[in-house]
């Protein structure tokens, strides 16, 4: 899962959840996790990992799988992409 997302209000994106097991097996587990959204007024997520930007603000999304909780994905929903946000995105995409 990404560390953070910046979404324009009304937009949709998807995230995938990957498990790495002790035997080095790597498996996508997105359909098997349960999701927790800290502020569901800002964004929501369905069982397939589709994230919906609902209103301007900040929230975090966590995946839970077999008693384990993922690191949170910080979600920022904006009305439009400002010049500062665009510059921030360019820096992130260069990594």
TITOR-722712 format. One record per residue (C-alpha): residue in three letters; z, x negated, y. Coordinates in steps of 0.02 Angstrom, whole numbers, plus 32768, in hexadecimal, padded with zeros to 4 digits. Layout:
N
AlaZXY...
//
This chain:
95
Unk800080008000Unk7FE27FC380B1Unk80747F90811EUnk803D800281ABUnk7FBA808181E0Unk7F7E80B7828AUnk7F2781608284Unk7ED781CE8306Unk7F26827B830AUnk7EC882EF8294Unk7E7F8262822CUnk7E9182448171Unk7E9C81A5810AUnk7ED78177805CUnk7F4C80F68014Unk7F5980B57F63Unk7FF4807E7F06Unk7FE97FED7E8CUnk806E7FBA7E0DUnk807D7F087DCDUnk80E07F037D2BUnk81447E717CE5Unk80BD7E577C5FUnk80407E3E7CEFUnk7FEC7EE67CD2Unk7FAA7F2C7D76Unk7F8F7FE77D80Unk7F6980647E09Unk7FF580E47E04Unk7FCA81507E9CUnk7FBF81F47E38Unk806681CE7DE3Unk80D381AF7E7CUnk813582287EE5Unk812982147FA1Unk81AD82198028Unk817B823080DFUnk8208820E8159Unk81BF827A81E5Unk814B82FD819AUnk812483418248Unk80BE82A3826AUnk8064828881C4Unk805B82CC8114Unk801B8289806FUnk7FDC82E27FD4Unk7FED82B37F1CUnk7F4B824E7F23Unk7F8781DF7FB3Unk7F238237803BUnk7F7E822380E1Unk7F6782A88168Unk7F8F827E821FUnk7FE1831D8262Unk802A82F0830CUnk8046825A837EUnk80DC81F0834DUnk8122817C82CAUnk815881938216Unk816B81338174Unk8126815C80C9Unk817581208027Unk8139812C7F73Unk81B681487EE8Unk818F811B7E34Unk8203811A7D9EUnk829E810A7E0AUnk825480837E7BUnk822C809A7F33Unk81A1803A7F8AUnk81AB7FE48030Unk8183805F80B9Unk80D980718108Unk80EF808381C4Unk807A810A8205Unk8051811A82BDUnk7FEC81B282F4Unk7F9881A5839EUnk7F2E821C8407Unk7EA6819B8417Unk7E9480E183FDUnk7ECD8088849AUnk7E8B7FDD84CBUnk7F327F908497Unk7F2C7FE583EDUnk7E777FB083D6Unk7EA77EFB83FBUnk7F387F09837FUnk7EC37F4D82FAUnk7E467EC08315Unk7ED27E3F82FAUnk7F0B7E94825AUnk7E5A7EA38215Unk7E3A7DE98231Unk7EC87DBC81B8
//
